[in-house]
Amino acid sequence: MKYELFSRLYGEAQEYIDCDMFVGERGWQEWMDEYNDKGADVGNILISIWDISSKDIKELRTITKLSRAAFSRRYDIPIRTLESWDAGEREATPYLTRLIAFTIWCDCNA
């Protein structure tokens, strides 16, 4: 999945409190044909995007099972910045969270 599509679906998913509503209200969209032809379960794709869209950086790091130091190296984010995000003192910018979520989603759905 290209980032543009993921980003659109991620943004739409953030508008929903309920996963079933998010999935159910998508209807059939043109992009789904490509995944359906490859035998992918479009429903599971949407569920996984909805799930990851609700995560903050600390929760995303937990998904990767990376230590703070390893996560810092992977994404070139200073450790102090990660510490302040983890402690809730600061928040990562939405675009950065979305980009990191995309890379993690791709790794999990490869």
CNS distance restraints for C-alpha pairs under 8 A (distance, minus, plus):
assign (resid   1 and name CA) (resid   5 and name CA) 6.79 0.50 0.50
assign (resid   1 and name CA) (resid   6 and name CA) 6.66 0.50 0.50
assign (resid   1 and name CA) (resid 106 and name CA) 7.93 0.50 0.50
assign (resid   2 and name CA) (resid   6 and name CA) 6.38 0.50 0.50
assign (resid   3 and name CA) (resid   7 and name CA) 5.78 0.50 0.50
assign (resid   3 and name CA) (resid 102 and name CA) 7.10 0.50 0.50
assign (resid   4 and name CA) (resid   8 and name CA) 6.29 0.50 0.50
assign (resid   5 and name CA) (resid   9 and name CA) 6.23 0.50 0.50
assign (resid   6 and name CA) (resid  10 and name CA) 5.84 0.50 0.50
assign (resid   6 and name CA) (resid  49 and name CA) 7.69 0.50 0.50
assign (resid   6 and name CA) (resid 102 and name CA) 7.10 0.50 0.50
assign (resid   7 and name CA) (resid  11 and name CA) 6.10 0.50 0.50
assign (resid   7 and name CA) (resid  98 and name CA) 7.16 0.50 0.50
assign (resid   7 and name CA) (resid 102 and name CA) 7.89 0.50 0.50
assign (resid   8 and name CA) (resid  12 and name CA) 6.26 0.50 0.50
assign (resid   9 and name CA) (resid  13 and name CA) 5.96 0.50 0.50
assign (resid   9 and name CA) (resid  46 and name CA) 7.86 0.50 0.50
assign (resid   9 and name CA) (resid  49 and name CA) 7.13 0.50 0.50
assign (resid  10 and name CA) (resid  14 and name CA) 6.34 0.50 0.50
assign (resid  10 and name CA) (resid  49 and name CA) 6.05 0.50 0.50
assign (resid  10 and name CA) (resid  50 and name CA) 6.69 0.50 0.50
assign (resid  10 and name CA) (resid  53 and name CA) 5.64 0.50 0.50
assign (resid  10 and name CA) (resid  98 and name CA) 7.68 0.50 0.50
assign (resid  11 and name CA) (resid  15 and name CA) 7.00 0.50 0.50
assign (resid  11 and name CA) (resid  53 and name CA) 7.67 0.50 0.50
assign (resid  12 and name CA) (resid  16 and name CA) 7.38 0.50 0.50
assign (resid  12 and name CA) (resid  22 and name CA) 7.84 0.50 0.50
assign (resid  13 and name CA) (resid  19 and name CA) 7.92 0.50 0.50
assign (resid  13 and name CA) (resid  22 and name CA) 6.16 0.50 0.50
assign (resid  13 and name CA) (resid  49 and name CA) 7.16 0.50 0.50
assign (resid  13 and name CA) (resid  50 and name CA) 5.01 0.50 0.50
assign (resid  13 and name CA) (resid  53 and name CA) 6.42 0.50 0.50
assign (resid  14 and name CA) (resid  50 and name CA) 7.16 0.50 0.50
assign (resid  14 and name CA) (resid  53 and name CA) 5.93 0.50 0.50
assign (resid  14 and name CA) (resid  54 and name CA) 6.64 0.50 0.50
assign (resid  16 and name CA) (resid  21 and name CA) 7.08 0.50 0.50
assign (resid  16 and name CA) (resid  22 and name CA) 5.94 0.50 0.50
assign (resid  18 and name CA) (resid  22 and name CA) 6.50 0.50 0.50
assign (resid  19 and name CA) (resid  23 and name CA) 6.20 0.50 0.50
assign (resid  19 and name CA) (resid  47 and name CA) 6.58 0.50 0.50
assign (resid  19 and name CA) (resid  50 and name CA) 6.32 0.50 0.50
assign (resid  19 and name CA) (resid  51 and name CA) 7.74 0.50 0.50
assign (resid  20 and name CA) (resid  24 and name CA) 5.79 0.50 0.50
assign (resid  21 and name CA) (resid  25 and name CA) 5.88 0.50 0.50
assign (resid  22 and name CA) (resid  26 and name CA) 6.56 0.50 0.50
assign (resid  22 and name CA) (resid  46 and name CA) 7.99 0.50 0.50
assign (resid  22 and name CA) (resid  50 and name CA) 7.46 0.50 0.50
assign (resid  23 and name CA) (resid  27 and name CA) 7.90 0.50 0.50
assign (resid  23 and name CA) (resid  43 and name CA) 6.74 0.50 0.50
assign (resid  23 and name CA) (resid  46 and name CA) 6.08 0.50 0.50
assign (resid  23 and name CA) (resid  47 and name CA) 6.84 0.50 0.50
assign (resid  28 and name CA) (resid  32 and name CA) 6.80 0.50 0.50
assign (resid  29 and name CA) (resid  33 and name CA) 7.54 0.50 0.50
assign (resid  30 and name CA) (resid  34 and name CA) 7.87 0.50 0.50
assign (resid  31 and name CA) (resid  35 and name CA) 7.26 0.50 0.50
assign (resid  32 and name CA) (resid  36 and name CA) 5.98 0.50 0.50
assign (resid  32 and name CA) (resid  42 and name CA) 6.52 0.50 0.50
assign (resid  33 and name CA) (resid  37 and name CA) 6.02 0.50 0.50
assign (resid  34 and name CA) (resid  38 and name CA) 6.63 0.50 0.50
assign (resid  35 and name CA) (resid  39 and name CA) 6.49 0.50 0.50
assign (resid  35 and name CA) (resid  40 and name CA) 5.21 0.50 0.50
assign (resid  35 and name CA) (resid  41 and name CA) 7.39 0.50 0.50
assign (resid  35 and name CA) (resid  42 and name CA) 6.70 0.50 0.50
assign (resid  36 and name CA) (resid  40 and name CA) 5.38 0.50 0.50
assign (resid  36 and name CA) (resid  41 and name CA) 6.71 0.50 0.50
assign (resid  36 and name CA) (resid  42 and name CA) 6.71 0.50 0.50
assign (resid  41 and name CA) (resid  45 and name CA) 6.46 0.50 0.50
assign (resid  42 and name CA) (resid  46 and name CA) 6.26 0.50 0.50
assign (resid  43 and name CA) (resid  47 and name CA) 6.17 0.50 0.50
assign (resid  44 and name CA) (resid  48 and name CA) 6.04 0.50 0.50
assign (resid  45 and name CA) (resid  49 and name CA) 6.28 0.50 0.50
assign (resid  46 and name CA) (resid  50 and name CA) 6.11 0.50 0.50
assign (resid  47 and name CA) (resid  51 and name CA) 6.08 0.50 0.50
assign (resid  48 and name CA) (resid  52 and name CA) 6.19 0.50 0.50
assign (resid  48 and name CA) (resid 105 and name CA) 7.82 0.50 0.50
assign (resid  49 and name CA) (resid  53 and name CA) 6.00 0.50 0.50
assign (resid  49 and name CA) (resid 105 and name CA) 7.54 0.50 0.50
assign (resid  50 and name CA) (resid  54 and name CA) 6.88 0.50 0.50
assign (resid  51 and name CA) (resid  55 and name CA) 7.39 0.50 0.50
assign (resid  52 and name CA) (resid  60 and name CA) 7.71 0.50 0.50
assign (resid  52 and name CA) (resid 101 and name CA) 6.57 0.50 0.50
assign (resid  52 and name CA) (resid 105 and name CA) 7.42 0.50 0.50
assign (resid  53 and name CA) (resid  98 and name CA) 7.70 0.50 0.50
assign (resid  53 and name CA) (resid 101 and name CA) 7.41 0.50 0.50
assign (resid  55 and name CA) (resid  59 and name CA) 5.46 0.50 0.50
assign (resid  55 and name CA) (resid  60 and name CA) 6.04 0.50 0.50
assign (resid  56 and name CA) (resid  60 and name CA) 6.15 0.50 0.50
assign (resid  56 and name CA) (resid  97 and name CA) 6.99 0.50 0.50
assign (resid  57 and name CA) (resid  61 and name CA) 6.05 0.50 0.50
assign (resid  57 and name CA) (resid  85 and name CA) 7.20 0.50 0.50
assign (resid  57 and name CA) (resid  86 and name CA) 7.49 0.50 0.50
assign (resid  57 and name CA) (resid  92 and name CA) 7.15 0.50 0.50
assign (resid  57 and name CA) (resid  97 and name CA) 6.35 0.50 0.50
assign (resid  58 and name CA) (resid  62 and name CA) 6.32 0.50 0.50
assign (resid  58 and name CA) (resid  85 and name CA) 7.20 0.50 0.50
assign (resid  58 and name CA) (resid  86 and name CA) 5.49 0.50 0.50
assign (resid  59 and name CA) (resid  63 and name CA) 6.42 0.50 0.50
assign (resid  60 and name CA) (resid  64 and name CA) 6.60 0.50 0.50
assign (resid  60 and name CA) (resid 100 and name CA) 7.89 0.50 0.50
assign (resid  60 and name CA) (resid 101 and name CA) 6.83 0.50 0.50
assign (resid  60 and name CA) (resid 104 and name CA) 7.64 0.50 0.50
assign (resid  61 and name CA) (resid  65 and name CA) 6.39 0.50 0.50
assign (resid  61 and name CA) (resid  66 and name CA) 6.17 0.50 0.50
assign (resid  61 and name CA) (resid  67 and name CA) 7.66 0.50 0.50
assign (resid  61 and name CA) (resid  68 and name CA) 7.58 0.50 0.50
assign (resid  61 and name CA) (resid  71 and name CA) 6.80 0.50 0.50
assign (resid  62 and name CA) (resid  66 and name CA) 6.84 0.50 0.50
assign (resid  63 and name CA) (resid 104 and name CA) 7.98 0.50 0.50
assign (resid  64 and name CA) (resid 104 and name CA) 7.11 0.50 0.50
assign (resid  66 and name CA) (resid  70 and name CA) 5.60 0.50 0.50
assign (resid  66 and name CA) (resid  71 and name CA) 5.63 0.50 0.50
assign (resid  67 and name CA) (resid  71 and name CA) 6.04 0.50 0.50
assign (resid  68 and name CA) (resid  72 and name CA) 5.97 0.50 0.50
assign (resid  68 and name CA) (resid  79 and name CA) 6.90 0.50 0.50
assign (resid  68 and name CA) (resid  82 and name CA) 7.10 0.50 0.50
assign (resid  69 and name CA) (resid  73 and name CA) 6.29 0.50 0.50
assign (resid  69 and name CA) (resid  79 and name CA) 6.53 0.50 0.50
assign (resid  70 and name CA) (resid  74 and name CA) 6.10 0.50 0.50
assign (resid  71 and name CA) (resid  75 and name CA) 6.16 0.50 0.50
assign (resid  71 and name CA) (resid  76 and name CA) 7.97 0.50 0.50
assign (resid  71 and name CA) (resid  77 and name CA) 7.78 0.50 0.50
assign (resid  72 and name CA) (resid  76 and name CA) 5.37 0.50 0.50
assign (resid  72 and name CA) (resid  77 and name CA) 4.75 0.50 0.50
assign (resid  72 and name CA) (resid  78 and name CA) 5.95 0.50 0.50
assign (resid  72 and name CA) (resid  79 and name CA) 5.85 0.50 0.50
assign (resid  72 and name CA) (resid  82 and name CA) 7.37 0.50 0.50
assign (resid  73 and name CA) (resid  77 and name CA) 6.88 0.50 0.50
assign (resid  75 and name CA) (resid 100 and name CA) 7.97 0.50 0.50
assign (resid  77 and name CA) (resid  81 and name CA) 6.79 0.50 0.50
assign (resid  77 and name CA) (resid  82 and name CA) 7.03 0.50 0.50
assign (resid  78 and name CA) (resid  82 and name CA) 6.59 0.50 0.50
assign (resid  79 and name CA) (resid  83 and name CA) 6.12 0.50 0.50
assign (resid  80 and name CA) (resid  84 and name CA) 6.22 0.50 0.50
assign (resid  81 and name CA) (resid  85 and name CA) 6.24 0.50 0.50
assign (resid  82 and name CA) (resid  86 and name CA) 5.99 0.50 0.50
assign (resid  83 and name CA) (resid  87 and name CA) 6.06 0.50 0.50
assign (resid  84 and name CA) (resid  88 and name CA) 6.11 0.50 0.50
assign (resid  84 and name CA) (resid  89 and name CA) 5.09 0.50 0.50
assign (resid  84 and name CA) (resid  90 and name CA) 5.62 0.50 0.50
assign (resid  84 and name CA) (resid  91 and name CA) 7.91 0.50 0.50
assign (resid  85 and name CA) (resid  89 and name CA) 6.03 0.50 0.50
assign (resid  85 and name CA) (resid  90 and name CA) 5.08 0.50 0.50
assign (resid  85 and name CA) (resid  91 and name CA) 5.39 0.50 0.50
assign (resid  85 and name CA) (resid  92 and name CA) 6.65 0.50 0.50
assign (resid  92 and name CA) (resid  96 and name CA) 6.59 0.50 0.50
assign (resid  92 and name CA) (resid  97 and name CA) 6.35 0.50 0.50
assign (resid  93 and name CA) (resid  97 and name CA) 6.36 0.50 0.50
assign (resid  94 and name CA) (resid  98 and name CA) 6.10 0.50 0.50
assign (resid  95 and name CA) (resid  99 and name CA) 6.18 0.50 0.50
assign (resid  96 and name CA) (resid 100 and name CA) 6.16 0.50 0.50
assign (resid  97 and name CA) (resid 101 and name CA) 5.97 0.50 0.50
assign (resid  98 and name CA) (resid 102 and name CA) 6.11 0.50 0.50
assign (resid  99 and name CA) (resid 103 and name CA) 6.47 0.50 0.50
assign (resid 100 and name CA) (resid 104 and name CA) 6.28 0.50 0.50
assign (resid 101 and name CA) (resid 105 and name CA) 5.90 0.50 0.50
assign (resid 102 and name CA) (resid 106 and name CA) 6.05 0.50 0.50
assign (resid 103 and name CA) (resid 107 and name CA) 6.24 0.50 0.50
assign (resid 104 and name CA) (resid 108 and name CA) 6.20 0.50 0.50
assign (resid 105 and name CA) (resid 109 and name CA) 6.02 0.50 0.50
assign (resid 106 and name CA) (resid 110 and name CA) 5.70 0.50 0.50
